[in-house]
Amino acid sequence: MSRFGSYRASVKRWGENSPTIQRLRALLWADTKRKMEVNAQAADAEQRRREAEAAEAVKAVQQRRHHE
């Protein structure tokens, strides 16, 4: 069962504003935030890698032109 399916079942069982559901909601949000941060860090690293590759390509072209 997906986490949202079990969440819905828990809401039915415990009620929308019960302490149990509030804790579950906080845990789900913390997990979601952590995943978003990990994805953002991976995207930043990928962007830096692409920029470094582009800078190397530009440098190689400039060196070739300089040696011609």
C-alpha distances in whole Angstrom, upper triangle without the diagonal:
4,7,8,6,6,10,11,10,12,15,16,16,18,20,20,23,22,23,19,18,20,20,16,17,20,17,15,18,20,17,18,21,21,20,22,25,24,24,27,29,28,29,33,33,33,35,38,38,38,41,43,43,44,47,48,48,51,53,53,54,57,58,59,61,62,63,65
4,5,5,6,9,10,11,12,14,16,17,18,19,19,21,21,22,18,16,19,18,14,15,17,15,12,15,17,14,14,18,18,16,19,22,21,21,24,26,25,26,29,30,30,32,34,35,35,38,40,40,41,44,45,45,48,49,50,51,54,55,56,58,59,61,62
4,5,5,6,9,10,10,12,14,15,16,17,16,18,18,18,15,13,15,14,10,11,13,11,9,12,14,11,11,15,16,14,17,19,19,19,22,24,24,25,28,29,29,31,34,34,35,37,39,40,41,43,45,45,47,49,50,51,53,55,56,58,59,61,62
4,5,5,6,9,10,10,12,14,15,15,14,17,17,18,15,12,14,15,11,10,14,12,9,12,15,13,12,16,17,16,17,21,21,21,23,25,25,26,29,30,30,32,35,35,36,38,40,41,42,44,46,46,48,50,51,52,54,56,57,58,60,62,63
4,5,5,6,9,10,11,12,14,15,15,18,18,19,16,14,16,17,13,13,16,15,13,15,18,16,16,19,21,19,21,24,24,24,27,29,29,29,32,34,33,35,38,38,39,41,43,44,45,47,49,49,51,53,54,55,57,59,60,61,63,65,66
4,5,5,6,9,10,10,12,13,14,16,16,16,13,11,14,14,10,12,15,13,12,15,17,15,16,19,20,19,21,24,24,25,27,29,29,30,33,34,34,36,39,39,40,43,44,45,46,49,50,51,53,54,55,57,59,60,61,63,65,66,67
4,5,5,6,9,10,10,11,10,13,13,14,11,8,11,11,8,8,12,11,9,12,15,14,14,17,19,18,20,23,23,24,26,28,28,29,32,33,34,35,38,39,40,42,44,44,46,48,49,50,52,54,55,56,58,59,61,62,64,65,67
4,5,5,6,9,10,10,9,13,13,15,13,10,13,14,11,11,15,15,12,15,18,17,17,20,22,21,22,25,26,26,28,31,31,32,34,36,36,38,40,41,42,44,46,47,48,50,51,52,54,56,57,58,60,62,63,64,66,68,69
4,5,5,6,9,10,11,14,13,15,12,11,14,15,12,13,17,16,15,17,20,19,19,23,24,24,25,28,29,29,31,33,33,34,37,39,39,40,43,44,44,47,49,49,50,53,54,55,57,59,60,61,63,64,65,67,69,70,71
4,5,5,6,8,9,11,10,12,9,7,11,11,9,11,14,14,13,16,18,18,18,21,23,23,24,27,28,28,31,32,33,34,37,38,39,40,43,43,44,46,48,49,50,53,54,55,57,58,60,61,63,64,65,67,69,70,72
4,5,5,5,5,8,8,11,9,6,10,12,10,10,14,14,13,15,18,18,19,21,23,23,25,27,28,29,31,33,34,34,37,38,39,40,43,44,45,47,49,50,51,53,54,55,57,59,60,61,63,65,66,67,69,71,72
4,6,6,8,11,11,14,12,10,13,15,13,14,17,18,17,19,22,22,22,25,27,27,28,31,32,32,34,36,37,38,40,42,42,44,46,47,48,50,52,53,54,56,57,58,60,62,63,64,66,68,69,70,72,74,75
4,6,9,11,10,12,10,10,13,14,13,14,18,18,17,20,22,22,23,26,27,28,29,32,33,33,35,37,38,39,41,43,43,45,47,48,49,51,53,54,55,57,59,60,61,63,64,66,68,69,70,72,74,75,76
4,7,8,6,9,7,7,10,12,11,12,15,16,16,18,21,21,22,24,26,27,28,30,32,33,34,36,37,38,40,42,43,44,46,48,49,51,52,54,55,57,58,59,61,63,64,65,67,69,70,71,73,75,76
4,6,6,9,9,7,10,12,12,12,15,17,17,18,21,22,22,24,26,27,28,30,32,33,34,36,37,38,40,42,43,44,46,48,49,50,52,53,54,56,58,59,61,62,64,65,67,68,70,71,73,74,76
4,6,9,9,6,8,11,11,10,13,15,15,16,19,20,20,22,24,25,25,28,30,30,31,34,35,35,37,39,40,41,43,45,46,47,49,51,52,53,55,56,58,60,61,62,64,66,67,68,70,72,73
4,7,8,6,6,10,11,10,12,15,15,16,18,20,20,22,24,25,26,28,30,31,32,34,35,36,38,40,41,42,44,46,47,48,50,51,52,54,56,57,58,60,62,63,64,66,68,69,70,72,74
4,5,5,6,9,10,11,12,14,15,16,18,20,21,22,24,26,27,29,30,32,33,35,36,37,39,41,42,43,45,47,48,49,51,52,54,55,57,58,59,61,63,64,65,67,69,70,71,73,75
4,5,5,6,9,10,10,12,14,15,16,18,20,21,22,24,25,27,29,30,31,33,35,36,37,39,41,42,43,45,46,48,49,51,52,54,55,57,58,60,61,63,64,66,67,69,70,72,74
4,5,5,6,9,10,11,12,14,15,17,18,20,21,23,24,26,27,29,30,32,33,35,36,38,39,41,42,44,45,47,48,50,51,53,54,56,57,59,60,62,63,65,66,68,69,71,72
4,5,5,6,8,10,10,12,14,15,16,18,20,21,22,24,26,27,28,30,31,32,34,36,37,38,40,42,43,45,46,48,49,51,52,54,55,57,58,60,61,63,64,66,67,69,70
4,5,5,6,9,10,10,12,14,15,16,18,20,21,22,24,26,27,28,30,31,33,35,36,37,39,41,42,43,45,46,48,49,51,52,54,55,57,58,59,61,63,64,65,67,69
4,5,5,6,9,10,10,12,14,15,16,18,20,21,23,24,26,27,29,30,31,33,35,36,37,39,41,42,43,45,47,48,49,51,52,54,56,57,58,60,62,63,64,66,68
4,5,5,6,9,10,11,12,14,15,17,18,20,21,23,24,26,27,29,30,32,33,35,36,38,39,41,42,44,45,47,48,50,51,53,54,56,57,59,60,62,63,65,66
4,5,5,6,9,10,10,12,14,15,16,18,20,21,22,24,26,27,28,30,31,33,34,36,37,39,40,42,43,45,46,48,49,51,52,54,55,57,58,60,61,63,64
4,5,5,6,9,10,10,12,14,15,16,18,20,21,22,24,26,27,29,30,31,33,35,36,37,39,41,42,43,45,46,48,49,51,52,54,55,57,58,59,61,63
4,5,5,6,9,10,11,12,14,15,17,18,20,21,23,24,26,27,29,30,32,33,35,36,38,39,41,42,44,45,47,48,50,51,53,54,56,57,58,60,62
4,5,5,6,9,10,11,12,14,15,16,18,20,21,22,24,26,27,28,30,32,33,35,36,38,39,41,42,43,45,47,48,50,51,53,54,56,57,59,60
4,5,5,6,9,10,10,12,14,15,16,18,20,21,22,24,26,27,28,30,31,33,34,36,37,39,40,42,43,45,46,48,49,51,52,54,55,57,58
4,5,5,6,9,10,11,12,14,15,16,18,20,21,23,24,26,27,29,30,31,33,35,36,37,39,41,42,43,45,47,48,49,51,53,54,55,57
4,5,5,6,9,10,11,12,14,15,17,18,20,21,23,24,26,27,29,30,32,33,35,36,38,39,41,42,44,45,47,48,50,51,53,54,56
4,5,5,6,9,10,11,12,14,15,16,18,20,21,22,24,26,27,29,30,32,33,35,36,37,39,41,42,44,45,47,48,50,51,53,54
4,5,5,6,9,10,10,12,14,15,16,18,20,21,22,24,26,27,29,30,31,33,35,36,37,39,41,42,43,45,47,48,49,51,53
4,5,5,6,9,10,11,12,14,15,17,18,20,21,23,24,26,27,29,30,32,33,35,36,37,39,41,42,43,45,47,48,50,51
4,5,5,6,9,10,11,12,14,15,16,18,20,21,23,24,26,27,29,30,32,33,35,36,37,39,41,42,44,45,46,48,50
4,5,5,6,9,10,10,12,14,15,16,18,20,21,22,24,26,27,28,30,31,33,34,36,37,39,41,42,43,45,47,48
4,5,5,6,9,10,10,12,14,15,16,18,20,21,22,24,26,27,29,30,31,33,35,36,37,39,41,42,43,45,47
4,5,5,6,9,10,11,12,14,15,17,18,20,21,23,24,26,27,29,30,32,33,35,36,37,39,41,42,44,45
4,5,5,6,9,10,10,12,14,15,16,18,20,21,23,24,26,27,29,30,32,33,35,36,38,39,41,42,44
4,5,5,6,9,10,10,12,14,15,16,18,20,21,22,24,26,27,28,30,32,33,35,36,38,39,41,42
4,5,5,6,9,10,11,12,14,15,16,18,20,21,23,24,26,27,29,30,32,33,35,36,37,39,41
4,5,5,6,9,10,11,12,14,15,17,18,20,21,23,24,26,27,29,30,32,33,35,36,38,39
4,5,5,6,9,10,11,12,14,15,16,18,20,21,23,24,26,27,29,30,32,33,35,36,38
4,5,5,6,9,10,11,12,14,15,16,18,20,21,22,24,26,27,29,30,32,33,35,36
4,5,5,6,9,10,11,12,14,15,17,18,20,21,23,25,26,27,29,30,31,33,35
4,5,5,6,9,10,11,12,14,15,17,18,20,21,23,24,26,27,29,30,32,33
4,5,5,6,9,10,11,12,14,15,17,18,20,21,23,24,26,27,29,30,32
4,5,5,6,9,10,10,12,14,15,16,18,20,21,22,24,26,27,29,30
4,5,5,6,9,10,11,12,14,15,17,19,20,21,23,25,26,27,29
4,5,5,6,9,10,11,12,14,15,17,18,20,21,23,24,26,27
4,5,5,6,9,10,11,12,14,15,16,18,20,21,22,24,26
4,5,5,6,9,10,10,12,14,15,16,18,20,21,23,25
4,5,5,6,9,10,11,12,14,15,17,18,20,21,23
4,5,5,6,9,10,11,12,14,15,17,18,20,21
4,5,5,6,9,10,11,12,14,15,16,18,20
4,5,5,6,9,10,10,12,14,15,16,18
4,5,5,6,9,10,11,12,14,15,17
4,5,5,6,9,10,11,12,14,16
4,5,5,6,9,10,10,12,14
4,5,5,6,9,10,11,12
4,5,5,6,9,10,11
4,5,5,6,9,10
4,5,5,6,9
4,5,5,6
4,5,5
4,6
4
